[in-house]
Amino acid sequence: MTAIAFETHALVRRPKASGFSEDQAEAITGAPKDGRESELASLATKANLRKTEIRLEAKPTDLSQKVAALSHRTDLGLAAGRADLKLLEQRMIVTLGTLAAAGIAILIAAIRYLPPAGH
């Protein structure tokens, strides 16, 4: 945006020279001044830009903290899952061992009660 500087008193003299009263001339020349002031009020100041910059710099830190927390929770979840799998593996080993021992016991009992061969 380009700032334009002009003298308002010189601007008031033209409408007065054309037959406007001084109040009318001042009212006419005040409109551009009001518009310019409202435009200037909407401009960002260096302080506004610095505040925004500080907020934007803080965002990656917040994000990295959230990612770190999520990573920690994921690690805890994986550790809990591994512990559950280890417990399941131990139960399966005990169950398979029990089944194998029972099968061998049944086989030994069956062999004992079979009649001898050749009689």
Secondary structure by P-SEA (a helix, b strand, c coil): cbbbbbbaaaaaaaaaaacccaaaaaaaaaaaaaaaaaaaaacccaaaaaaaaaaaaaaaaaaaaaaaaaaaaaaaaaaaaaaaaaaaaaaaaaaaaaaaaaaaaaaaaaaaacccccc
